[in-house]
Amino acid sequence: MCTPCCIAQLACCCGSAACSCCCKCCPKIKQSTGTRIMYALYFLLVTVLCAVMMSPTVEQALKENIPFYAEFCQTVNAGEDCKTLVGYAAVYKVCFGMACFFFFFCIFTIRVNNSTGCRAAVHNGFWLLKFIALVACCAGGFFLPNESTFLEVWRYIGAVGGFCFLLIQLMLLVEFAHRWNANWYSGVKYNRLWYAALAFVTLVLFSVGVGAVIFMGVFYTHPEACLLNKIFLGINGSLCLVVSLLAISPFIQKLQPNSGLLQPGVITVYVMYLTFSAFSSKPKEMVVIDGVNTTVCVFPFNSGTESDKKIVTGLGTVILFGCVLYSCLTSTTRRSSAALRVCRNTEPETERARCCFCFGDDTEEYDEEKTGSGQNVVYDEREGTIYSYAFFHFVFFLGSLYVMMTATNWFHYDDHKIEKLLDGSWSVFWIKMASCWVCLILYMWTLVAPIVCPKRFVA
């Protein structure tokens, strides 16, 4: 009974067949979704490898548990105790290989509009061969000449690419806020309870935003120190108030009747989160209180134990890379691509109010379905591709650079460890603070753009 499934999986790994699970009880999956999930798994695998390379805890565990560890390191010319396979330089080389892998496919899939061509077949299949190619790319990074020059140049390329990826994340957040409001507002004409849902969520969002301002005012300011915290908390809080008033102003309401307080509520919460994260990432400040040097403007752990910090770091790492994967996957959907101006959706949108609107499909009807002993695969790209293959790989290329810079603490990479991912540095502080302002500017632009460029928004 398993023979047809095994043959299908072999065709998936070494041929152009779509990838699926062997279990028939799994829900049916679209070919386009399965392809994106497989690339995300590749991305996640390399990301985990980078985290391992930056962890001295894992390095010590390998030394203690792998027999003949030192002899193995000498055999593969990895230096004493495999020093060349750990640290920020190793992460740069591995991420260089992953970035090259996705950049090659970005170039390879330019102007692919039909899933039946040979280039589309390579994009949607041959997973084992592509995995071998990815491993070869990552391993090839360790054989690059002039290592010091490469690391210096690649660091600045990574910083530019990582910040571009941050911009995509912020644009997706603004698009998400507008889509949420539009989807729930479309249900008002059928059921007035959607008004109550909008009001309740908006109230919760602004309550969280105000609570965050109060929280940071208590724990991250001090009468004798933390001047930057006071200034930026006041600036960011004031800007959130300005965009909220702007969203419900009469001249905005005239051109965008659906504009309300839900969108600025989402933006406010995210800006407050970034502000809190920036304050947490700033190097500690100390003042003399009663003749004793005291650390101020930090949120104290309840017990102060190392286990608390590991839990916070682990949770923060999961959230961080979860957001990276979400941005990589959702930025290539038809609606998000239109929002990013990668493509324009000229068809009229028909909104159907749903609680989980963000999991909606790009397409609603499909002509063909494959059934067999394993999971059913829906071929949803028979008429043409439903997302840009080249842009999909380009986003993963930028995501590779963002992971590289984040795992190595951006420009403060010396003696950095993955266990200290959330510890402070000025580069991380300024990047997160700049992200706050970019997010607010992007949202303001979506409000005033119909006024500034009216011809582009005429139906």
C-alpha positions, -999 to +999 in steps of 0.1 A: +000+000+000+030+023+006+046+016-027+027+044-047+034+069-019+072+060-018+073+064-056+056+098-053+081+109-027+110+098-048+095+118-077+092+148-054+129+145-043+144+138-077+118+149-102+093+177-109+064+162-089+048+183-062+058+175-026+033+160-002+030+139+029+026+101+029-004+103+053-037+104+034-055+118+065-036+151+061-057+179+046-051+186+009-024+210+001-018+233-028+012+229-050+022+265-044+019+262-007+039+230-005+067+246-025+069+276-002+069+254+029+097+233+015+119+264+009+109+277+044+122+244+059+155+248+041+157+283+054+148+272+090+174+244+089+202+268+080+190+292+106+191+266+133+226+257+122+237+294+126+222+294+161+242+263+169+274+278+155+269+309+178+263+288+209+293+280+232+269+257+251+264+235+221+301+236+213+310+224+248+284+197+246+300+184+214+334+183+230+321+163+259+299+138+241+315+132+207+344+107+210+376+117+193+363+152+188+397+168+187+410+142+162+380+147+140+386+185+139+422+180+129+411+155+101+388+180+085+413+209+090+388+228+111+414+241+136+418+232+172+384+221+186+368+231+153+372+268+160+367+276+123+332+260+124+319+282+152+316+320+158+305+349+138+329+342+109+313+307+104+278+321+104+288+347+078+301+319+055+271+297+060+246+325+054+267+336+024+261+301+009+224+303+016+221+338+002+239+327-030+215+297-032+184+319-031+199+347-053+207+321-080+171+309-080+159+345-080+178+351-113+169+317-126+131+322-122+129+358-135+098+362-158+084+327-151+047+331-156+036+295-162+042+265-139+045+240-168+079+253-180+112+236-172+123+265-149+091+263-130+095+225-127+129+231-111+114+256-087+086+233-076+105+200-075+139+182-074+141+188-036+169+163-029+191+178-056+184+213-044+192+203-008+225+190-020+231+222-038+223+242-007+247+221+014+274+226-012+269+264-012+271+266+026+302+244+027+318+263-002+318+295+019+346+280+041+369+277+011+368+314+001+402+331-002+411+364+016+388+357+046+393+390+063+385+410+032+354+388+025+341+392+061+345+430+060+327+434+027+300+408+034+292+425+067+282+457+050+263+439+023+245+420+050+236+452+069+221+468+037+201+436+029+190+431+065+176+466+067+158+461+033+142+430+048+131+451+078+114+475+055+095+447+039+084+435+073+072+470+082+053+473+049+036+440+055+026+451+090+009+483+075-008+462+048-020+437+075-035+466+095-054+479+065-065+445+055-078+436+090-099+468+091-112+463+055-121+427+061-140+432+094-156+464+081-170+445+051-191+424+075-209+453+090-235+454+062-245+418+070-241+417+108-239+447+131-219+425+156-188+433+135-191+469+148-188+455+183-158+433+173-140+463+157-147+485+188-136+458+212-103+450+194-096+487+190-101+494+227-078+465+236-051+476+212-050+512+225-052+499+261-021+478+255-004+508+238-011+531+268-002+504+292+031+500+274+039+537+277+032+537+314+052+505+319+082+519+301+078+552+319+081+534+352+108+508+345+129+524+317+133+560+329+151+574+359+153+610+372+191+611+370+197+589+339+183+574+307+178+607+289+175+589+255+147+567+269+127+597+280+131+616+247+123+586+225+094+574+246+079+609+244+085+611+206+071+577+198+041+581+220+033+615+205+037+602+169+013+573+177-012+599+189-007+620+158-013+591+134-044+581+153-059+616+150-049+617+114-066+584+106-100+598+118-096+634+105-123+646+081-101+650+050-088+615+054-123+601+060-135+618+028-111+599+006-109+567+028-142+561+045-130+528+059-101+544+077-106+541+115-088+536+147-081+499+143-052+505+119-034+530+141-041+507+171-021+479+154+007+504+145+007+518+180+011+484+196+039+474+173+057+507+177+055+503+215+069+468+212+098+480+191+104+508+216+104+484+245+127+461+225+151+490+217+152+500+254+159+464+264+187+462+238+205+494+249+236+489+270+230+492+307+233+526+324+246+530+360+242+558+385+255+563+420+227+559+445+237+562+482+274+557+473+267+525+454+268+520+416+233+509+406+220+497+373+189+516+362+164+516+334+161+478+333+132+455+340+143+433+370+137+396+369+117+382+397+144+358+408+174+371+389+184+336+380+201+325+348+172+303+340+149+333+337+172+349+311+174+317+291+136+315+290+133+351+278+161+346+253+146+314+240+111+329+237+125+360+220+145+339+195+114+319+186+093+350+181+121+367+160+126+338+136+088+332+135+084+367+122+111+362+097+095+331+083+061+348+083+075+378+063+092+355+038+061+335+031+033+361+032+052+387+012+048+366-019+010+362-018-009+380-045-024+406-021+008+413-002+028+415-034+003+442-047+008+461-014+045+460-019+040+472-054+056+441-069+025+435-089-009+452-092-041+434-086-065+449-111-094+426-102-120+440-078-116+427-043-146+409-027-141+408+010-158+382+032-155+391+069-137+363+088-121+361+122-090+344+107-089+365+075-051+364+074-052+327+064-074+333+034-064+318+000-051+337-029-075+317-052-108+301-045-113+276-073-090+249-087-095+227-117-074+196-109-066+176-079-042+146-075-054+118-053-036+086-043-023+067-013-008+099+003-018+135+008-039+151-019-022+178-039-042+206-056-025+220-087-035+256-083-011+270-109-023+253-141-034+286-156-004+305-144+017+313-114-001+328-085+030+345-070+063+358-083+089+331-081+118+355-085+105+379-058+099+349-035+136+339-037+147+375-034+128+379-001+145+347+012+178+362+000+172+393+021+160+371+049+193+352+049+212+385+053+188+395+081+193+362+100+231+366+095+232+401+110+207+393+138+225+361+149+258+379+151+244+410+168+248+432+138+280+453+141+288+442+177+298+406+168+330+403+189+326+376+215+288+374+208+269+343+218+234+332+207+225+330+244+230+368+245+208+375+215+186+400+235+215+416+253+223+453+247+243+470+220+240+504+204+237+491+168+206+470+177+191+499+197+193+524+168+181+499+142+150+491+163+144+528+170+147+537+133+122+509+125+097+526+148+099+558+128+099+540+094+068+521+104+050+553+114+061+571+082+049+542+060+015+543+077+012+580+074+020+577+037-008+552+032-032+578+047-020+609+027-010+592-005-045+595-021-043+633-014-007+637-027-012+614-058-049+613-065-046+600-100-029+567-089-059+559-066-087+567-090-109+535-094 
